[in-house]
Structure formats: C-alpha cells, structure tokens
Amino acid sequence: MQRPVRARGRSLALLSACVVPAFAGLALAGPAGTVLAPADEQALRLGHQVNAVAAALHRPEVESSIDAVRTLGLQTRYHVMVRGWILQHIAMAESYRGTSAYRESAQRQAEVEGRITALGKMLKAIDLE
C-alpha cells in the first residue's frame, strides 16, 4: 500500500522528476494483479502527469519542473489547461508585490521575482514549441 503524497514537500517535488519516466510504456496492474484496461491506464498516466505539473508549479525554480510542465503542456489536448494554471500562478505571485512583506524585505522581493521569472520560463516553454 502506498503512502499518500503530501501536497507540499519533498515527496511531491520528487514526483515531478520521476513520474513521467517511471510510467512511460509500463503495463499497469490493478487490484489483485489484474491488468488495467487501456483507458484506465491512460487515465492513471494522465493523473500522474497532472500531479507532476502541480508539484512543478509549487517549485517552479527547479529545473525538472519545466520538463514536467512541458510533458503535459505540449500535448494539444491539455495545452490550454496547463497554460491557464501557469497564468494563475503568475497572477498569484504578482499579487505579492502589493504586500508589506514584499516592500519591506529584499529577500522576499528576490523570491517573488524569481518565482515570476521561473513561471514565465514555463509559459514560454509550452508556447514556443
């Protein structure tokens, strides 16, 4: 039995680096060793890719994050969805510019600006391909 993946933290961050390669071309098994139907396999792989993108959006400055976003974002069917998520995260990061913590802390300013830059790179990675 697998442990649940935490929404934030190391276990979900590692997911973005290893999920897609780990499940590529793998026959997935269901309960009691039964093989999943092709539609179920596809849904499971998509779920893992969505989790990888979610982890990437929480830590956009990590290099593997761009790869996780690119994997799902370059698929025509999911491009608009992933692009929307990135734009929402950019809007959230830009909203920090109006806070007192941002204005009073050079460290916080650097974190926010670095996050905005990294998210912008993700957006370019899926838009320019």
KOLROPA-833736 format. One line per 2 residues: their letters; for each residue x, y, z of N, C-alpha, C, O. Coordinates in Angstrom, 1 decimal. Atoms other than C-alpha are relative to their C-alpha. Layout:
% residues N
a = X Y Z X Y Z X Y Z X Y Z ~ ...
END
This chain:
% residues 129
mq = 0.8 -1.2 0.0 0.0 0.0 0.0 0.9 1.2 0.0 1.8 1.3 0.8 ~ -0.8 -1.2 0.1 1.4 3.4 -1.0 -0.5 1.0 1.1 -1.6 1.1 1.4
rp = 0.3 -1.1 -0.9 1.6 6.3 1.4 -0.6 1.2 -0.8 -0.2 1.3 -2.0 ~ 0.5 -1.1 0.7 -0.4 9.4 0.4 1.1 1.0 -0.3 2.0 1.2 0.6
vr = -1.0 -1.0 0.4 1.6 12.1 -1.4 -0.4 1.3 0.7 -1.6 1.7 0.5 ~ 0.3 -1.2 -0.6 1.8 15.3 0.6 -0.2 1.1 -1.1 0.5 1.1 -2.1
ar = 0.2 -1.1 1.0 0.5 18.5 -1.2 1.3 0.8 -0.1 1.5 1.3 -1.2 ~ -1.2 -0.8 0.1 3.7 20.3 -0.4 1.2 -0.8 0.7 0.9 -1.6 1.6
gr = -1.1 0.7 -0.6 7.1 19.0 0.4 0.8 -0.9 -0.9 0.6 -0.9 -2.1 ~ -0.9 0.7 0.8 9.8 16.7 -0.8 -0.6 -1.1 -0.8 -0.2 -1.3 -1.9
sl = 0.5 1.2 0.8 7.7 13.7 -1.8 -0.7 0.5 -1.2 -0.6 -0.2 -2.3 ~ 0.7 -0.4 1.2 5.6 15.7 -4.2 1.0 0.7 -1.0 0.8 0.6 -2.2
al = -1.0 -0.6 0.8 8.6 17.7 -5.5 0.8 -1.1 -0.8 1.1 -0.9 -1.9 ~ -0.6 1.1 0.7 10.3 14.4 -6.3 -0.8 -0.6 -1.1 -0.3 -1.2 -2.0
ls = 1.0 0.5 0.9 7.2 13.3 -8.1 0.2 0.6 -1.4 0.1 -0.1 -2.4 ~ -0.2 -0.7 1.3 7.8 15.9 -10.9 1.2 -0.5 -0.7 1.2 -0.5 -2.0
ac = -1.2 0.4 0.7 11.2 14.5 -11.6 -0.1 -1.5 -0.5 0.6 -1.9 -1.4 ~ -0.1 1.4 0.3 10.4 10.8 -11.7 -1.3 -0.6 -0.5 -1.3 -1.8 -1.0
vv = 1.3 0.6 0.3 6.7 10.2 -12.5 -0.1 -0.3 -1.5 -0.4 -1.5 -1.8 ~ 0.2 0.2 1.4 6.7 10.6 -16.3 0.9 -1.1 -0.5 0.5 -2.0 -1.2
pa = -0.9 1.0 0.5 9.8 8.5 -17.0 -0.4 -1.4 0.6 -0.2 -2.4 0.0 ~ 0.3 1.3 -0.6 8.7 5.8 -14.5 -1.2 -0.7 -0.6 -1.2 -1.9 -0.5
fa = 1.3 0.6 0.5 5.3 5.2 -16.1 0.0 -0.1 -1.5 -1.0 -0.6 -2.1 ~ 0.1 0.0 1.5 6.2 5.6 -19.8 0.1 -1.5 -0.5 1.1 -2.2 -0.1
gl = 0.0 1.4 0.6 5.4 2.3 -21.6 -0.2 -1.1 1.0 0.1 -2.3 0.7 ~ 0.1 1.1 -1.0 4.7 0.4 -18.4 -1.5 -0.5 0.1 -2.4 0.3 0.0
al = 1.3 0.6 -0.1 1.8 -2.0 -18.2 -0.4 0.1 1.5 0.3 -0.5 2.4 ~ 0.4 -0.2 -1.4 -0.1 -1.0 -15.0 -0.9 -1.1 0.4 -1.8 -1.5 -0.3
ag = 0.9 1.0 -0.5 -1.8 -3.5 -12.8 -0.9 0.6 1.0 -0.6 1.5 1.7 ~ 1.1 -0.5 -0.9 -5.0 -3.0 -10.9 0.0 -0.9 1.3 1.0 -1.5 1.6
pa = 0.1 0.8 -1.2 -6.2 -4.8 -7.7 0.2 -1.5 -0.3 -0.2 -2.0 -1.4 ~ -0.3 1.4 0.1 -5.0 -8.3 -7.2 0.7 -0.4 -1.3 0.6 -1.5 -1.8
gt = -0.9 0.3 1.1 -2.6 -8.1 -10.1 -0.7 0.0 -1.4 -0.1 -0.3 -2.4 ~ 0.7 -0.1 1.3 -5.3 -7.6 -12.8 0.6 1.2 -0.8 0.9 2.2 -0.3
vl = -0.5 -1.0 0.9 -4.2 -5.6 -15.8 -1.1 1.0 -0.3 -2.2 0.6 -0.5 ~ 1.0 -1.0 0.3 -5.9 -2.3 -16.3 -0.4 0.1 -1.4 0.4 -0.2 -2.3
ap = 0.4 -0.3 1.4 -7.9 -1.5 -19.4 0.8 1.1 -0.5 1.3 2.0 0.2 ~ -0.8 -1.1 0.6 -6.1 0.8 -21.8 -0.5 1.4 0.4 0.3 2.3 0.6
ad = 0.6 -1.3 -0.4 -8.5 3.7 -20.9 0.4 0.3 1.4 0.7 1.5 1.7 ~ -0.4 -0.2 -1.4 -7.7 3.2 -17.2 1.4 0.3 0.1 1.8 1.1 0.9
eq = -1.4 -0.3 0.0 -4.0 3.1 -17.9 0.2 1.4 -0.4 1.0 2.2 0.2 ~ -0.1 -1.3 0.5 -4.3 6.3 -19.9 -0.4 1.0 1.1 0.2 2.1 1.3
al = 0.5 -0.9 -1.0 -6.3 8.0 -17.1 1.0 0.0 1.2 1.2 1.1 1.8 ~ -0.9 0.0 -1.1 -3.8 6.9 -14.5 1.3 0.7 -0.3 1.8 1.5 0.5
rl = -1.2 -0.7 0.4 -0.8 8.2 -16.5 -0.3 1.5 0.0 0.5 2.3 0.4 ~ 0.4 -1.4 0.0 -2.7 11.5 -17.0 0.0 0.6 1.4 0.4 1.7 1.7
gh = 0.0 -0.4 -1.4 -3.3 11.7 -13.3 1.4 0.3 0.6 1.6 1.2 1.3 ~ -1.4 -0.1 -0.5 0.4 11.2 -12.6 0.6 1.3 -0.6 1.4 2.0 0.0
qv = -0.6 -1.2 0.7 1.3 13.9 -15.2 -0.6 1.3 0.6 0.1 2.3 0.8 ~ 0.6 -1.1 -0.6 -1.2 16.3 -13.6 0.6 0.3 1.4 0.9 1.4 1.8
na = -0.6 -0.1 -1.3 0.3 15.6 -10.2 1.4 0.6 -0.1 1.9 1.4 0.7 ~ -1.4 -0.5 0.2 3.8 16.3 -11.6 0.0 1.5 -0.4 0.8 2.2 0.1
va = 0.2 -1.4 0.3 2.6 19.6 -13.0 -0.3 0.8 1.2 0.2 1.9 1.4 ~ 0.3 -0.7 -1.2 1.1 20.6 -9.7 1.2 0.1 0.9 1.4 1.2 1.5
aa = -1.2 -0.1 -0.7 4.4 19.8 -8.0 0.9 1.0 -0.6 1.6 1.8 0.1 ~ -0.8 -1.0 0.7 6.2 21.8 -10.6 -0.4 1.4 0.2 0.5 2.3 0.3
lh = 0.5 -1.3 -0.2 4.0 24.8 -10.1 0.3 0.5 1.4 0.4 1.7 1.7 ~ -0.4 -0.4 -1.3 4.8 24.8 -6.4 1.5 0.3 0.2 1.9 1.0 1.1
rp = -1.4 -0.3 0.0 8.5 24.8 -7.1 0.5 0.2 -1.4 1.3 -0.6 -1.9 ~ -0.3 -0.3 1.4 9.0 26.4 -10.5 1.5 0.2 -0.2 1.9 0.1 -1.4
ev = -1.4 -0.3 0.2 12.6 27.3 -9.9 0.9 -1.3 -0.2 2.1 -1.2 -0.6 ~ -0.7 1.2 0.2 13.7 23.6 -10.0 0.0 -0.4 -1.5 -1.1 -0.3 -2.1
es = -0.1 0.2 1.5 14.9 22.6 -13.5 -0.9 -1.1 -0.4 -1.5 -1.0 -1.5 ~ 0.9 1.0 0.4 12.9 19.4 -13.6 -1.5 0.4 -0.1 -2.3 -0.2 -0.7
si = 1.4 -0.6 0.1 9.7 21.5 -13.2 -0.4 0.3 -1.4 -1.5 0.1 -1.8 ~ 0.3 -0.4 1.4 10.0 22.8 -16.7 -0.3 -1.2 -0.8 -1.2 -1.2 -1.7
da = 0.2 1.3 0.7 10.2 19.2 -18.0 -1.4 -0.5 0.3 -2.0 -1.0 -0.7 ~ 1.3 0.6 -0.4 7.1 18.1 -16.1 -1.1 0.8 -0.7 -2.1 0.3 -1.2
vr = 1.1 -0.8 0.6 5.1 21.1 -17.4 0.1 -0.2 -1.5 -1.0 -0.2 -2.2 ~ -0.2 0.2 1.5 6.5 20.6 -21.0 -0.7 -1.3 -0.4 -1.3 -1.4 -1.5
tl = 0.5 1.4 0.4 5.5 16.9 -21.0 -1.6 0.1 -0.2 -2.1 -0.5 -1.2 ~ 1.4 0.0 0.1 1.8 17.7 -20.4 -0.4 1.2 -0.9 -1.4 1.2 -1.6
gl = 0.4 -1.3 0.7 1.7 21.3 -21.8 0.1 0.0 -1.5 -0.5 0.8 -2.2 ~ -0.2 0.1 1.5 2.9 20.3 -25.3 -1.0 -0.9 -0.7 -1.1 -0.9 -1.9
qt = 1.1 0.8 0.6 0.0 17.9 -25.8 -1.2 1.0 -0.3 -1.7 1.7 0.6 ~ 1.0 -0.9 0.5 -2.6 19.8 -27.8 -1.2 0.0 0.9 -1.8 1.0 1.1
ry = 1.3 0.1 -0.7 -5.5 18.5 -25.8 0.1 0.6 1.4 -0.9 1.1 1.9 ~ -0.2 -0.6 -1.4 -4.0 19.8 -22.4 0.7 1.3 0.0 0.8 1.9 1.1
hv = -0.8 -1.3 0.0 -2.1 22.9 -23.5 -0.8 1.1 0.7 -0.2 1.8 1.5 ~ 0.8 -1.2 -0.6 -4.9 25.4 -22.6 -0.1 -0.2 1.5 0.0 0.8 2.2
mv = 0.2 0.2 -1.5 -5.4 23.8 -19.2 1.3 0.3 0.7 1.3 1.0 1.7 ~ -1.3 -0.2 -0.6 -1.7 23.8 -18.3 0.4 1.5 -0.1 0.9 2.1 0.9
rg = -0.3 -1.5 0.2 -1.3 27.4 -19.7 -0.8 0.8 1.0 -0.3 1.7 1.6 ~ 0.9 -0.7 -1.0 -4.2 28.5 -17.5 0.5 -0.1 1.4 0.5 0.9 2.1
wi = -0.6 0.2 -1.4 -2.6 27.0 -14.4 1.2 0.9 0.2 1.3 1.5 1.2 ~ -1.3 -0.9 -0.1 0.7 28.8 -15.1 -0.4 1.4 0.1 0.2 2.1 1.0
lq = 0.5 -1.4 -0.1 -1.1 32.1 -15.7 -0.5 0.3 1.4 -0.3 1.4 1.9 ~ 0.5 -0.3 -1.4 -2.9 31.8 -12.4 1.1 0.1 1.0 1.0 0.9 1.9
hi = -1.1 -0.1 -0.9 0.3 31.1 -10.6 0.8 1.3 -0.1 1.3 1.8 0.8 ~ -0.7 -1.3 0.2 1.9 34.1 -12.2 -0.8 1.1 0.6 -0.2 2.0 1.3
am = 0.9 -1.0 -0.6 -1.1 36.2 -11.1 0.1 0.0 1.5 0.2 1.1 2.1 ~ -0.1 0.1 -1.4 -0.8 34.9 -7.6 1.4 0.6 0.5 1.4 1.3 1.5
ae = -1.4 -0.5 -0.3 3.0 35.6 -7.5 0.0 1.6 -0.1 0.6 2.3 0.7 ~ 0.0 -1.4 0.2 2.4 39.1 -8.9 -0.8 0.8 1.1 -0.5 1.9 1.4
sy = 0.8 -0.7 -1.1 -0.2 39.9 -6.2 0.8 0.2 1.2 0.5 1.1 2.0 ~ -0.9 -0.2 -1.2 2.6 39.6 -3.6 0.7 1.3 0.0 1.1 1.8 1.0
rg = -0.7 -1.2 0.1 4.1 42.7 -4.9 -0.7 1.2 0.7 0.0 2.1 1.1 ~ 0.7 -1.1 -0.8 1.5 44.8 -3.1 0.0 -0.2 1.5 -0.6 0.6 2.2
ts = 0.0 0.3 -1.4 2.1 43.3 0.3 1.1 0.7 0.7 2.1 1.1 0.1 ~ -1.1 -0.6 -0.8 4.1 44.9 3.1 1.2 -0.8 0.1 2.3 -0.3 0.2
ay = -1.2 0.9 -0.1 6.3 41.8 3.4 0.9 0.1 -1.2 2.1 0.1 -1.1 ~ -0.7 -0.1 1.2 7.3 42.3 -0.2 0.8 1.3 0.0 2.0 1.4 -0.3
re = -0.7 -1.3 0.0 8.1 46.0 0.2 1.1 0.1 1.0 2.0 0.9 0.8 ~ -0.9 -0.2 -1.2 10.0 45.6 3.5 1.2 -1.0 -0.1 2.1 -0.8 0.7
sa = -1.0 1.1 0.0 12.1 42.5 2.6 0.6 -0.2 -1.4 -0.1 -0.5 -2.3 ~ -0.7 0.2 1.3 14.7 42.4 -0.2 0.0 -1.5 -0.3 0.0 -1.9 -1.5
qr = 0.0 1.5 0.2 14.8 38.6 0.3 -1.3 -0.4 -0.6 -1.3 -1.2 -1.5 ~ 1.3 0.4 0.5 11.1 38.3 -0.2 -0.2 0.5 -1.5 -0.8 -0.2 -2.3
qa = 0.1 -0.5 1.3 11.3 40.5 -3.3 0.8 -0.9 -1.0 0.3 -1.2 -2.1 ~ -0.8 0.9 0.9 14.0 38.2 -4.8 -0.7 -1.3 -0.2 -0.7 -1.8 -1.3
ev = 0.8 1.3 0.1 11.9 35.1 -4.0 -1.1 0.2 -1.0 -1.3 -0.7 -1.9 ~ 1.2 -0.3 0.9 8.8 36.6 -5.7 0.4 0.2 -1.4 -0.2 -0.4 -2.3
eg = -0.5 -0.3 1.4 10.7 37.9 -8.7 0.5 -1.2 -0.6 0.4 -1.5 -1.8 ~ -0.5 1.2 0.5 12.5 34.6 -9.1 -1.1 -1.0 -0.4 -1.0 -1.7 -1.4
ri = 1.2 0.9 0.2 9.2 32.7 -8.9 -0.7 0.5 -1.3 -1.1 -0.4 -2.2 ~ 0.7 -0.5 1.2 7.6 35.0 -11.6 0.9 -0.3 -1.2 0.3 -0.7 -2.2
ta = -0.8 0.3 1.1 10.6 34.6 -13.8 0.0 -1.5 -0.4 -0.1 -1.9 -1.6 ~ 0.0 1.4 0.3 10.6 30.8 -13.5 -1.3 -0.4 -0.6 -1.4 -1.3 -1.5
lg = 1.3 0.3 0.6 6.9 30.6 -14.2 -0.1 0.5 -1.4 -0.7 -0.1 -2.3 ~ 0.0 -0.5 1.3 7.4 32.8 -17.2 0.8 -0.9 -1.0 0.4 -1.1 -2.1
km = -0.8 0.9 0.8 10.0 30.4 -18.5 -0.8 -1.3 -0.3 -0.8 -1.8 -1.4 ~ 0.9 1.2 0.2 7.5 27.5 -18.1 -1.0 0.4 -1.1 -1.3 -0.4 -2.0
lk = 1.0 -0.4 1.0 4.9 29.5 -20.1 0.7 0.1 -1.4 0.1 -0.4 -2.4 ~ -0.7 -0.1 1.3 7.5 30.2 -22.9 0.3 -1.4 -0.5 0.2 -1.7 -1.7
ai = -0.4 1.4 0.4 8.5 26.5 -22.9 -1.2 -0.7 -0.7 -0.9 -1.5 -1.6 ~ 1.1 0.7 0.6 5.0 25.4 -23.8 -0.6 0.8 -1.2 -1.3 0.3 -2.0
dl = 0.5 -0.9 1.0 4.1 28.4 -26.0 0.8 0.0 -1.3 0.3 0.1 -2.4 ~ -0.9 -0.2 1.2 7.1 28.4 -28.3 0.2 -1.3 -0.7 0.8 -1.3 -1.9
e = -0.2 1.3 0.7 7.1 24.7 -29.2 -1.0 -0.2 -1.1 -1.0 -1.2 -1.8
END
